[in-house]
Amino acid sequence: MLLVFCRHGGVAALLAAVAAETLLWLFGVVALQPALILVGALLFYLSEYGMHRFAFHSPPLSWPPARKLQHRLHYDHHVEPSRLDLLFLPLWFLVPNLALAAGLFALAFGI
């Protein structure tokens, strides 16, 4: 079960990013800053909660393509909660959102 979990695109990408960051730190390319790691974890939690609460559980939209997207991104998960492809966000949604969040974080904190 754990291997199936780790093979999901979003989880695999996150694990690869953590591994890459760890290797960069081990080879002295980047310095890990515990305060920024904590801020990042907090912001991730807040954005995850906000997206889940306010976007994924919003009333169904009237425009059919947007409603279909809502179902794929979250509603269908409640119908079949054991399907991993419905439990995690697909990479085509996750990557642009993470890039946008990272860009806003960099602008806000001058990193």
C-alpha positions in Angstrom: 0.0 0.0 0.0 2.8 2.4 0.8 4.5 1.8 -2.5 1.2 2.5 -4.3 0.8 5.7 -2.3 4.4 6.8 -3.1 3.9 6.1 -6.9 1.1 8.6 -7.2 2.3 11.5 -9.4 1.8 14.2 -6.8 3.3 12.3 -3.9 6.2 11.1 -6.1 6.9 14.6 -7.2 6.9 15.9 -3.7 9.2 13.1 -2.5 11.6 13.8 -5.5 11.6 17.5 -4.6 12.5 16.7 -0.9 15.2 14.3 -2.0 16.7 16.9 -4.5 16.6 19.6 -1.8 18.3 17.2 0.7 21.0 16.3 -1.9 21.6 20.0 -2.7 22.0 20.6 1.1 24.4 17.7 1.5 26.6 18.9 -1.3 26.6 22.5 0.1 24.7 24.0 -2.8 21.9 25.4 -0.5 21.6 26.2 3.1 18.6 24.9 5.0 16.9 27.5 7.1 14.7 25.9 9.8 12.6 29.1 10.1 11.8 29.1 6.4 11.0 25.4 6.5 8.5 26.0 9.3 7.0 29.0 7.5 6.7 26.9 4.3 5.1 24.1 6.2 2.6 26.5 7.8 1.8 28.2 4.5 1.4 24.8 2.8 -1.1 23.7 5.5 -3.0 27.0 5.3 -3.2 26.9 1.5 -4.2 23.3 1.5 -7.0 23.9 4.1 -8.1 27.1 2.2 -8.2 25.3 -1.1 -10.0 22.3 0.3 -12.5 24.2 2.3 -13.3 27.1 0.0 -12.6 25.9 -3.5 -13.2 22.1 -3.4 -16.3 22.3 -1.2 -17.9 25.3 -2.9 -21.3 24.8 -4.4 -21.2 23.1 -7.8 -20.6 25.7 -10.5 -23.1 26.3 -13.3 -20.6 26.2 -16.2 -20.3 22.5 -17.1 -16.5 22.4 -17.8 -15.8 24.0 -14.4 -18.3 21.7 -12.7 -16.5 18.7 -14.3 -13.2 20.0 -13.0 -14.7 20.4 -9.5 -15.8 16.8 -9.6 -12.4 15.5 -10.8 -10.5 17.5 -8.3 -12.5 16.7 -5.3 -16.2 15.7 -5.3 -15.5 12.3 -6.9 -13.1 11.6 -4.0 -16.1 11.5 -1.7 -17.9 9.0 -3.9 -14.8 6.7 -4.1 -12.5 7.6 -1.2 -10.2 4.6 -1.7 -9.1 5.6 -5.2 -5.7 7.2 -5.0 -6.0 9.0 -8.3 -9.0 10.9 -6.7 -7.4 11.3 -3.3 -4.4 13.5 -4.5 -4.3 16.4 -6.9 -3.2 15.6 -10.4 0.2 17.0 -11.5 -1.4 19.2 -14.1 -3.2 21.0 -11.3 -0.6 20.8 -8.6 2.5 22.0 -10.5 1.1 25.3 -11.7 -0.4 26.0 -8.3 2.8 25.3 -6.5 4.8 27.4 -9.0 2.3 30.3 -8.4 2.5 29.9 -4.6 6.3 29.8 -4.7 6.5 32.9 -6.9 4.2 34.8 -4.6 6.3 33.6 -1.6 9.5 34.8 -3.3 8.0 38.1 -4.1 6.6 38.6 -0.6 9.8 37.6 1.2 12.4 38.8 -1.4 13.9 35.4 -1.8 
